[in-house]
Amino acid sequence: MNKKLALALCTSAVLAATATGCGDDTDERIQSWAQEVCNEVGPQVEKIQNANNTIAEAGGEDTAPAEVQEADSKAFQSLSEAYGALADTVDEAGDPPVEDGAELRENAVAELNDISDAYSGLKERIDGLDTDDQSAFADGLNGIVEELNQLGQSSQNALSELQSGELGQAMSEQEGCQSPAPGGDASPDA
C-alpha cells in the first residue's frame, strides 16, 4: 500500500512539474511577445511626448496664428505617424499568446490606426484654417482643441485591453512600456 501511495505521489509530482513546465513556456512566450512590442514603443512614445509638448508650447497668447498653425500641423503629423507605427508594431508582433490574443491584437491595431487617422484629420483641419482672420482661426482652433482632448482619452484607452492580465504584467515589466516621465499626454499605457 505504501508503494502505491508513493507511486501516486511521484506521478502527481511529475504531472505537476510537467504542467508547471508548460506554464513556464507560456510565460516565456508572453514575455517574448511583450519584449518585442515594448522594444519598439519607446521611440514612438518619445515622439508623442515631443509632439504634445510642441502643441502646448504653440498655444501661447503671444504666438502668431501662422506659427501656431505650423507647429500644430507638424505635431499632428508626428502624432499620426507615431500612432501608425505603434499599430504596425502590435500587428507585426502577431497574436499575443493569451486567450483571445487575436482579438486583442486586432482591437488594439484598429484603435491605434483610428487615432493615427484622427491626427491626420486634425492636421488637414489646422492646415485649412485662415491665419489672416484671427477670429475665424480662434474658432477653428477651439474646435480642434475639443477633438484633441477626446483623442487624448482615446489614446489612453487604445492599449488598455492589451495591457491587462498576464500580458499587461509582462508589458509593464519591459522598459519600453513603462510609464514615461511627466511632460506628455500620451504614453504606451495610452
N, C-alpha and C positions, 0 to 999 in steps of 0.2 A: 504494500500500500504506500509506503514512504517513497519507493522508487517511482510509482505512478505520479504521486504528488510532485516529486522533484522534477520529473519529466514534464509535467503540465506547467510548472512554474518556469522551467527553462524555455519551453515552447512559447509561453506568454512573453517572456523577456525577449526572445528572438523576434517575435511578431511586433512587439513594441519598438524594438530597435530598428526594425525594417520600416515601420510606419514613421518613426522619427527621421530616419534617413530620407524618406520621400519628402517629408516636410522640409527638410533642410534644402533639398534640391529645389523645391518651390520657392523657398526663401531666397536662395541664391539667384533664381531666375527673376524674382521680383526685384531684388537688389540690382541686378544687372540691367533690367529694363529702366529702373529709376535712375541709375547712373548714366545710362545712355541719353536719356531725356534731359536730365539736370545738367550734364556737361555742356549742353547747347543753350540752356536757358539763360545763364549768367550774362552773356553779351547782349542778349535781347532785352533783358531787364534793365541793363545799364542804358541802352538806347531809349527805352521807355522813360526811365527816370530823367534823362537828359532832355528829352522832348517835353515832358511835363514841366520841368524847370524853365525851359525856354518859353513856354506858354505863360507861365506865372510871371516871369520877368517882363514879357512883352505887354502885359496888361496894365502897366503903369499909366497914371493920368497924363504924364508929360510926353508920352510916346505918340508920335505921329501915326495916323491911321495906316499909311503906306508901310511903315515899319512894323506895325502890329500884323498887318496882312502878310508881309513877307516872312516874319518869324513864325507865325502860326501855320502858314502854308507849309513851310519846311518841317515844322514839328509834326503836323498831321501826316505828312508823307512818311516821316520816320516812324511814327506810331503804326501806320498802316503796314509798313514793311516789317516791323518788329513782330506784330501780332501774326502776320502771314508766315513769318519764319517760325514762330512758336507752333503754329498749326502744322507746318511741314515737319518740324521736329517730332511732334507727337505722332503724326501719321507715319513717318518713316521708321519710328521705333517699333511699329506693329502693335498688335493687341497686347495689352499688359496681361501677364499670366495670372489673372484672378478671375473669379466668377464674373460673368458679363463683361469681360475685358474688351471684346469687340465693340459692344455698345458704348462703354465708357470712352474708348478712343474716338469712335465716330462722333459722339456728342461733343467732346472737347474740341475736336478738329473743326466741327461745324460752328461752334460758338466762337472760337478764335478767328476763323475766317470771316464770320459775320462782323466781328469787331474790326478786323482789318478793313473790310469793305466800308464800314461806317466811318472810319477815319479818312478813308479815301474820299468819301462823300463830303465830309467836312472840309477837306482840302479844296474840293471843287467849289463849295459854297463860299469859303473865305476868299478864294481867288476871284469869284464873281462879284464881290462887294465893291461898291463905288467909293473909293477912298477920298474923292473930291467932295462928296456930300457927307459931312460929319454926322448929321442926324441919321441919315439912312444907314451909314456904316455902323453907328452905335446900335441901332435897332437890329440890324443883321447879326452883329456880333453877340447881342444878348440872346438871340435865338440859338446861336452856335454854342454859347456857354451853357444853356439849358441842356442841349443834347450832349455836350461834353460831360456834364455831371451824370447824366444817365449812363453814358458809356463807361464812366468810372465804376459805377455799380456793376455793370455787365462784366467788366474786366475782372472784378473781384470774384464774380461767380463762375467765370469761364472754366476754371480747372477744379472747382470745389468738389465735384463728384469724383474726379480722377484722384484727388488728393485726400481720399477718405480710406478708412480701413488699413489693411496691411500695406497697400500700395502707397497711401498717403504717408504712413510711418516711414517707409523706405525712402520716399522722396524727401521727407523732412530731414533725413539724415545725410542727404547729399548737399555738398557745399553750394552748388549752383542753384538749388531750390530753397535755400534758407532765406528767410526774410532779409531784404536789403536794409541798409542804413536809411534812416529817415531822409526825406527830401523829394520823393516822387510819389505819385498817387498809385501807381501800378506796381505790382510785384509778381513773382512767379506764383505766389499764393492767390494771385488775382483770378 
